[in-house]
Amino acid sequence: MLELIQTRILSVPFWLPQVFVTFNSAKLFTRALLCVATVAPAGLLMGLGFPINFYREVSMIRAMATKAASMSASTCRPPVLRISCTL
């Protein structure tokens, strides 16, 4: 994912000026779509990592909390002393 973002950002100076020069005489709506089309992929790639990693973190925290709760519940019980007598 990071490689895609780096490639996209590093390649922009090579192709973006020529694209804007080519569409300079186009209508306003076309130029607005061009701006959205050039910014949206990078924005999507940079914003996509947040919800995915956030979901992973929340899942990990919930798993740790469940494990800690089960451990504390099992260790908080008083020990049972079992004495067996055989005659």
N, C-alpha and C positions, 0 to 999 in steps of 0.2 A: 504494500500500500504506500509506504513511504517513497519507494522508488518511482511510483507513478506521479506522485506530487512533485518530486524533485525534477523529473524529466519534463513535466508540464511547465513548471516555473522557469527552468533553465532554457527551454526552447522558445518561450514567448518572445524574447527580443529579436529573434530571427525571422519570424513569420508575421507577427502582429502589425508592425508598421506598414508592411506591404498590403495587408488586408484592409487597413483603414484608408490607405491612399486609394486603393481600388474602389472602395465603396464611398468615397468622399462626396460624390455627386448623387448618391442615392437619396431616396426620400427618408424623412425622419423616422418613420416606422421601421424601415429596413435597417437603418443604422442602429436603432434601439434594439432590434432583434439580434443584430451582430454583437452589440455590447453584452447582451445577456448570454449569447452563445459562447463568447470568449471567457466570461467570468464564471458562469455556472459550473463547468466541469471541475475547475480548481476548487470552487466553493464546496461542491459536493464531495470531492475527495478529502478535503480538509475537515469537513463537518461530519463525515461518515464515521470517523474513528471515535468520536465522543460517545454516541449512544451505545456502540458496540462495547467499548471498554467500560462504560458505566454499568452496563448490564452484567458484564463479567465480574466487576468489583462487587456489585450488590449480591450476586450469587455466591461469591466467595465469602463475603461477610456473613451472609445468612447461614452458610454451611458451617462456618467457624462458630457462630453463635449457637447453632443447634448442637454442635459437638460439645461446646463448653457447658451448655445447659444440661446435657445428658451426663457429662462427667461430674458436674457439681451435684446433680441429683443423686448419682450413685455414691458419691463420696460423703454426702451429708447424712446419710443414714447411719444410725449407730451400729457398730459392729455387733453381730450376734455371736454369742459364745455358745458353742455346741460342746456339750460334754456327753460322751457316750460311755455308758457303764455296761460292762459285760460280766456276768456272773458265771 
